[in-house]
Amino acid sequence: MLRMEIKSILLVEDDPDLRSIMQSELEDLLGVRVVVAEDGAVAYRKARNQNFSLIVTDFKMPKVTGGQLISALRENEMNEETPIILYSGFIEEAKKNIEGMYRGLTFVEKPCPMEDFIKIIKNAFKNKTEKPKKKADAGFLNIFIDSTIFTLKNLCGCTKVAHKDVGRFEEKLPEVKVAANLNVLSQYFSGIITISFPEKTYLNILSFINDEEEKGITEENMDFAAETLNIIYGQAKRDLTAKGFDLQKVIPNVMGETSYHTFEEKLIKSDTILIPFETDMGQLYMNIYLKPGKG
């Protein structure tokens, strides 16, 4: 029965020896295809357009942690309901950070005999939890700021991050070359979140992620702007959900230089907030436009 339910597994583990052993054992014992990733960034790229029957991930990893990966996966329709096993030697720390925040999540401490691990996999398919709903309160702006800082430090390799004074978006940003936006919708408010990058900043971050120098913005590498915004939104959504805002799932939209500056004109005419961020890799910007809902 289990073999019929499980067709593919995404295994995310930064230890190459353990990754190889687990891949081999899972394929032999379950007779399924096991796709491997050495960190959360690689895992997200593989999972954003492919549905997996099960995801097994470490917690402490370079670039994108297990917690960040889980947050991003739960915002992607491909794997929003996929059972996830968080397999870590730091299980108590993992529980302290994310337990109870995501449905379909099982915690397993390393090391675990494969015979027991197979039983845990079977149990992971039994039930799915409901999203918590609590009374809403304010503070979403600071949540998005904190989420952006956290993502820039933990995903993008920025060691120094600070945001400047928050103010109304009144003047164009001619230095922006690539951006991403997404619609935000809940019963309490709706709006648009945008993140935008000057070329130098974007290429510095992308070079860190890919471990090689990126010399220009292309159609192929522009998607990273959307990936970054998706992870920021996932982190913020987790905290907003805990405060009672039941935000709907969204898909980021990528914009090149021309389309961004056309869109920018609409933001300036609206009551849009501008949040500049200074990092050691360069400056970038977030725009937030919100209007009250009926809740």
C-alpha positions as CSV (number, residue, x, y, z in Angstrom):
1,M,0.0,0.0,0.0
2,L,2.8,2.4,0.9
3,R,4.6,1.9,-2.4
4,M,1.4,2.8,-4.2
5,E,1.1,6.1,-2.2
6,I,4.7,7.1,-2.6
7,K,6.0,7.7,-6.1
8,S,8.8,10.2,-5.5
9,I,10.8,11.6,-2.5
10,L,12.8,14.8,-2.3
11,L,15.7,14.2,0.1
12,V,17.4,17.4,1.3
13,E,20.6,16.7,3.2
14,D,23.9,18.6,3.2
15,D,26.1,15.7,4.4
16,P,27.1,13.9,1.1
17,D,27.7,10.5,2.8
18,L,24.4,10.4,4.7
19,R,22.6,11.7,1.6
20,S,24.0,8.9,-0.6
21,I,23.2,6.2,2.0
22,M,19.7,7.4,2.6
23,Q,19.0,7.7,-1.1
24,S,20.1,4.2,-1.7
25,E,18.2,2.7,1.2
26,L,14.9,4.5,0.5
27,E,15.1,3.5,-3.2
28,D,15.8,-0.1,-2.3
29,L,13.2,-0.5,0.5
30,L,10.4,1.6,-1.0
31,G,11.1,1.1,-4.7
32,V,10.6,4.8,-5.5
33,R,12.5,7.5,-7.1
34,V,14.5,9.7,-4.7
35,V,15.6,13.1,-5.9
36,V,18.4,14.6,-3.8
37,A,19.4,18.2,-3.0
38,E,22.4,19.4,-1.0
39,D,20.8,22.4,0.5
40,G,17.4,24.2,0.8
41,A,18.0,26.5,-2.2
42,V,18.6,23.6,-4.5
43,A,15.7,21.8,-3.0
44,Y,13.3,24.7,-3.6
45,R,14.4,25.0,-7.2
46,K,13.6,21.3,-7.7
47,A,10.3,21.4,-5.9
48,R,8.7,24.6,-7.2
49,N,7.6,23.0,-10.4
50,Q,7.4,19.3,-9.4
51,N,5.1,17.5,-7.0
52,F,6.7,15.0,-4.6
53,S,4.9,12.4,-2.6
54,L,7.2,13.0,0.4
55,I,9.9,15.5,1.4
56,V,12.6,14.7,3.9
57,T,14.8,17.6,4.9
58,D,17.5,18.5,7.3
59,F,17.1,21.6,9.5
60,K,20.5,23.3,9.7
61,M,21.8,23.8,6.2
62,P,23.7,26.5,4.2
63,K,21.9,29.2,2.2
64,V,18.3,28.1,2.9
65,T,17.5,26.3,6.2
66,G,15.0,23.5,6.6
67,G,12.6,26.0,8.3
68,Q,12.8,28.4,5.4
69,L,12.4,25.7,2.9
70,I,9.3,24.4,4.6
71,S,7.8,27.9,4.7
72,A,8.4,28.4,1.0
73,L,7.1,24.9,0.1
74,R,3.8,25.6,1.9
75,E,3.3,28.7,-0.4
76,N,3.9,26.7,-3.6
77,E,0.8,24.8,-4.9
78,M,3.0,21.9,-6.1
79,N,3.8,20.8,-2.6
80,E,1.6,22.7,-0.3
81,E,0.1,19.5,1.1
82,T,3.1,17.2,0.7
83,P,4.0,15.4,3.9
84,I,7.4,16.7,5.2
85,I,9.7,14.9,7.6
86,L,12.2,17.2,9.3
87,Y,15.2,14.9,10.0
88,S,17.8,16.6,12.2
89,G,20.3,16.3,15.0
90,F,19.0,19.6,16.3
91,I,15.4,18.5,16.7
92,E,14.6,20.4,19.9
93,E,15.9,23.6,18.3
94,A,13.8,22.8,15.2
95,K,10.7,22.2,17.3
96,K,11.2,25.4,19.2
97,N,11.4,27.4,16.0
98,I,8.6,25.9,13.8
99,E,6.6,23.2,15.6
100,G,2.8,23.8,15.2
101,M,3.3,26.4,12.4
102,Y,2.9,24.0,9.4
103,R,0.5,21.2,8.6
104,G,1.8,17.8,7.6
105,L,5.1,18.1,9.4
106,T,6.8,15.3,11.3
107,F,10.0,15.7,13.4
108,V,12.5,12.9,13.5
109,E,15.8,13.0,15.5
110,K,19.1,11.8,13.9
111,P,20.2,9.1,13.9
112,C,17.2,6.9,13.3
113,P,17.4,3.2,12.1
114,M,15.9,2.9,8.6
115,E,13.4,0.3,9.8
116,D,12.0,2.8,12.2
117,F,12.2,5.6,9.6
118,I,10.1,3.6,7.2
119,K,7.4,3.3,9.9
120,I,7.5,7.1,10.4
121,I,7.1,7.6,6.7
122,K,4.0,5.5,6.8
123,N,2.5,7.4,9.7
124,A,3.3,10.7,8.0
125,F,0.6,9.9,5.4
126,K,-2.2,9.3,7.9
127,N,-3.4,12.8,8.9
128,K,-3.2,16.4,7.8
129,T,-3.6,19.3,10.2
130,E,-5.8,22.3,9.9
131,K,-4.4,25.8,9.6
132,P,-4.8,27.7,12.9
133,K,-7.1,30.7,12.9
134,K,-6.8,33.3,15.6
135,K,-8.2,36.8,16.2
136,A,-6.4,39.4,14.1
137,D,-4.3,42.3,15.3
138,A,-2.0,44.9,13.7
139,G,1.7,44.9,13.0
140,F,2.0,43.3,9.5
141,L,4.5,46.0,8.3
142,N,7.1,45.1,10.8
143,I,6.6,41.4,10.1
144,F,7.4,41.9,6.4
145,I,10.5,44.0,7.4
146,D,11.7,41.3,9.8
147,S,11.0,38.6,7.2
148,T,13.0,40.5,4.6
149,I,16.0,41.0,6.8
150,F,15.9,37.3,7.9
151,T,15.8,36.1,4.3
152,L,18.5,38.5,3.1
153,K,20.8,37.2,5.8
154,N,20.0,33.5,5.6
155,L,19.2,33.0,1.9
156,C,21.1,35.8,0.1
157,G,24.4,35.7,2.0
158,C,24.1,39.3,3.3
159,T,26.0,39.7,6.5
160,K,24.9,43.3,7.2
161,V,21.3,44.3,6.6
162,A,19.4,47.4,7.8
163,H,16.3,49.2,6.6
164,K,16.1,52.9,6.3
165,D,13.2,55.2,7.2
166,V,9.9,53.9,6.0
167,G,8.0,56.5,4.0
168,R,5.6,57.0,1.1
169,F,6.7,56.0,-2.3
170,E,6.9,59.3,-4.2
171,E,9.9,59.2,-6.6
172,K,10.9,56.7,-9.2
173,L,13.9,54.3,-8.7
174,P,15.7,54.5,-12.0
175,E,18.5,52.1,-10.8
176,V,16.1,49.2,-10.5
177,K,16.7,46.5,-13.1
178,V,14.7,43.5,-11.9
179,A,11.8,43.1,-9.5
180,A,9.0,40.8,-8.4
181,N,5.6,41.4,-7.0
182,L,2.7,39.4,-5.6
183,N,-0.9,40.1,-4.6
184,V,-1.8,39.8,-0.9
185,L,-5.4,38.9,0.0
186,S,-7.1,38.2,3.3
187,Q,-10.4,39.2,4.9
188,Y,-8.7,42.1,6.7
189,F,-6.7,43.7,3.8
190,S,-5.6,43.2,0.3
191,G,-2.7,44.7,-1.6
192,I,0.6,44.3,-3.5
193,I,4.1,43.5,-2.1
194,T,7.1,44.3,-4.4
195,I,10.8,43.7,-4.0
196,S,13.2,45.4,-6.5
197,F,16.9,45.3,-7.1
198,P,19.5,47.5,-8.8
199,E,21.7,45.4,-11.1
200,K,24.8,45.3,-8.9
201,T,22.9,44.2,-5.8
202,Y,21.0,41.5,-7.7
203,L,24.2,40.1,-9.4
204,N,26.1,40.1,-6.1
205,I,23.4,38.0,-4.4
206,L,22.9,35.7,-7.3
207,S,26.7,35.1,-7.5
208,F,26.6,34.0,-3.9
209,I,23.7,31.7,-4.4
210,N,25.2,30.0,-7.5
211,D,28.8,30.0,-6.2
212,E,30.0,31.6,-9.5
213,E,30.2,35.1,-10.8
214,E,27.0,36.3,-12.6
215,K,27.8,39.0,-15.1
216,G,24.4,40.1,-16.3
217,I,20.6,39.8,-15.7
218,T,19.0,37.4,-18.1
219,E,15.6,35.9,-18.5
220,E,16.9,32.7,-17.0
221,N,18.2,34.2,-13.8
222,M,15.4,36.7,-13.2
223,D,13.3,34.1,-11.5
224,F,15.4,34.4,-8.4
225,A,13.7,37.7,-7.6
226,A,10.4,35.8,-7.4
227,E,11.9,33.0,-5.4
228,T,13.3,35.6,-2.9
229,L,9.9,37.3,-2.6
230,N,8.2,34.0,-2.2
231,I,10.4,33.0,0.8
232,I,9.9,36.5,2.4
233,Y,6.2,36.1,2.0
234,G,6.2,32.6,3.4
235,Q,8.1,33.7,6.5
236,A,5.7,36.7,6.9
237,K,2.6,34.6,6.3
238,R,3.6,32.2,9.0
239,D,3.7,35.0,11.6
240,L,0.6,36.8,10.2
241,T,-1.3,33.5,10.3
242,A,-0.4,33.1,14.0
243,K,-1.9,36.6,14.5
244,G,-5.2,35.6,12.8
245,F,-4.7,36.8,9.2
246,D,-5.7,33.9,7.0
247,L,-3.7,34.9,3.9
248,Q,-4.5,33.2,0.6
249,K,-1.8,31.5,-1.5
250,V,-0.2,33.7,-4.1
251,I,2.3,33.3,-7.0
252,P,5.0,36.0,-7.5
253,N,5.3,37.8,-10.8
254,V,8.8,38.7,-12.2
255,M,9.4,42.1,-13.8
256,G,12.3,43.3,-15.9
257,E,13.4,46.9,-16.1
258,T,10.7,48.1,-18.6
259,S,7.7,46.4,-17.0
260,Y,8.8,47.4,-13.5
261,H,9.1,51.1,-14.3
262,T,5.6,51.0,-16.0
263,F,4.2,49.3,-12.9
264,E,6.2,51.8,-10.7
265,E,4.1,54.7,-12.0
266,K,0.9,53.0,-10.6
267,L,2.5,52.5,-7.2
268,I,3.6,56.1,-7.0
269,K,0.0,57.2,-7.7
270,S,-1.3,55.0,-4.9
271,D,-0.8,55.2,-1.2
272,T,2.3,52.9,-1.4
273,I,5.0,52.5,1.3
274,L,8.7,52.4,0.4
275,I,11.1,50.5,2.6
276,P,14.8,50.9,1.4
277,F,17.2,48.2,2.6
278,E,21.0,48.7,2.9
279,T,23.1,45.5,2.8
280,D,26.8,44.7,2.3
281,M,25.8,43.5,-1.2
282,G,24.1,46.7,-2.2
283,Q,20.7,48.5,-1.8
284,L,17.3,47.1,-2.6
285,Y,13.7,48.1,-2.0
286,M,10.4,46.8,-0.9
287,N,7.0,48.5,-1.7
288,I,3.9,47.6,0.2
289,Y,0.5,48.8,-0.9
290,L,-2.4,47.7,1.3
291,K,-6.1,48.6,1.6
292,P,-8.6,47.5,4.2
293,G,-10.8,44.5,3.6
294,K,-14.2,43.7,5.0
295,G,-13.1,41.6,8.0
